[in-house]
Amino acid sequence: MAELTVAYETLKAARTAEPLYFVALAEGYSIVAFIRGTLIRCTAAAPAEVADFEATLKPGATAVPGDSDGELLAAPLDVRTADGKPITLMNLFPGDVSINYPGAGDDVATGQRFAGAPFRLAAADYGAHAVEWQFREWVYLAGGNLTYQGAQPGDELTFLVYAPASPATEAPGAGAYAKQPVGGGLSRFVPQAGGGWDLDLAARASAAVGFSAVVPVPNPIGAGAFDWSPDTEQVTANAGAKGGFDLYDGPIPLGQFVSRAQLLGTAHLPLTVPGVKPKRILAHWRYKIAIWNSEAKSLDVVWSLFVGRKVTT
């Protein structure tokens, strides 16, 4: 890509709607813009140029880290065609995670990754069969792959994620929380002195993992009694009832990603849709694949997931 170094007024006059980037320097700013496939660079050094940049261009520009001499801006900040069109590749995940295709869950008791339930089901009896698993930290779920053999009409498969009940201790006449019925035989815990229940928000699911034993469930309107931190994976109380999460005394269904898929014969099914935003699945939640074997015969199912994880070893 061609590169030009120009005076400040030249860059300002030539630029129209192209993105602008800058690094703050001791004497002003190092500024670059891509104009018709060329990287245009200048350094605003005169006080009047610095003042003009701050007033007119800086509000719409993108600040980038760099050395004191603006060395980072010596190379193009993105890749473009000769006529200036940006070349981009779709990335489902944020930059702080790595792609992973797990074939097993994690062992929450020991903290060992991929030492949990393997992703396979072998059914020989009539009826329902299921596998559940967890990961030891939150992940982004984008899809997966499924392979089965020996299926006949009437065989089905469902894949879902649910939040198990939060552990609580009954404390008649005492306690810091009460149960508030929400229907369906479920209640959420709300702060109330002498409410009859205690919650240990500091307890972890096991000594080997970082996430809490209580299980946060999203509150869709931001009126929850609790908050959850993606950094610590711990739950804290929100005294103003403006939290993003609640805690419940029973299991809560969160998402059913495959619903009674009809199986027949032998097949491999890719279940990843690139244009769909991945969902963040908390470590507290559980995954479940259930199959229905319509008669006493051999039905085998294996699968893998497509996820983004911060740690993969």
C-alpha positions, 0 to 999 in steps of 0.5 A, a space after each residue: 500500500 502506498 504511503 504519503 507524509 503530508 502537512 496537516 492542512 493537506 490531510 484535512 482538505 483531502 479527507 472526506 468520510 474516511 476513518 481517521 486514527 491518531 496517537 497522542 504525542 508529547 508535541 501533538 498528534 500523529 494522524 493517519 487516514 486511508 484515502 483512495 487506497 493510500 495511507 496518508 500521514 501527518 503530525 500536528 505539531 504547531 499549536 494552532 494545528 493541535 487546537 484545530 485537530 482537537 476541535 474538528 477531527 479528534 471527536 470522530 477519530 479513533 485513538 490507538 496505542 502507540 510509542 511516543 514517536 507514533 511508531 504503531 502508525 508506521 504500518 496500515 491499521 487495516 487491510 484495504 484494496 487498491 481503491 480503498 475498500 476495507 477487507 474484513 473477515 467475519 469473526 463470531 467471537 470477541 478477541 479475548 477468547 480462542 476457538 475450541 471444539 470440545 468433545 467432552 465437558 469439564 470435571 467441575 469437582 477437580 477443575 480438569 478441562 475435558 475430563 467430564 462427560 464425553 459427548 456421546 450416547 449409546 442407547 439400546 433400550 426403549 425410551 429416554 436417554 440423556 447426557 449432561 455436562 458443564 464447563 468450568 468457566 463461561 463460554 460463547 456457544 456458536 453451534 456444533 456438529 452432530 452424527 448419529 447412526 441406527 435411527 428409525 422413524 420416531 427417534 428424536 433428539 433435543 439439546 438444551 441449557 438450563 440453570 439448576 436451583 441455587 443452594 439455600 439454607 432454611 433459617 426459620 425466623 431468621 435469614 437474610 432472604 425470602 422466597 418470592 413465588 413466580 409461578 410454576 412452583 418456583 420462587 426467586 430469592 429476594 433480600 429480606 431480613 428474617 425472611 427464613 432463608 440464607 444464601 452463601 454468595 461466597 461459596 464456590 461450586 467446588 474448591 477447584 473452580 472459580 464460579 459461585 455455587 449459587 446459580 445466576 439467571 438473567 433478569 430480562 428487564 434489569 430488575 434482579 436482586 443480584 449481579 454476576 461478574 464475568 471476570 470473577 464469575 461470582 454473584 453479589 447482591 444488588 440492594 436496589 433491585 436493579 441487578 441483571 440476575 436472579 437466584 431461584 429455588 428450582 431449575 430454570 430452562 434457558 434455551 432449547 437450541 435443538 427441539 425434537 429433531 427427527 432422526 433417521 438412518 445415519 447422518 452428520 448434521 452441522 449445526 453452526 449458523 455463521 450469521 447468528 451471534 454466539 450466546 454466552 453460557 455461564 459456567 453455572 449452567 448445565 447442557 443436556 442432550 436427550 434422545 428418545 429411542 422409539 424401540 429397543 434397538 441400537 441408536 448411537 449419537 456423538 457430537 462436538 460443540 463450536 465455542 469460544 473459551 478464554 482457556 483451552 488447556 
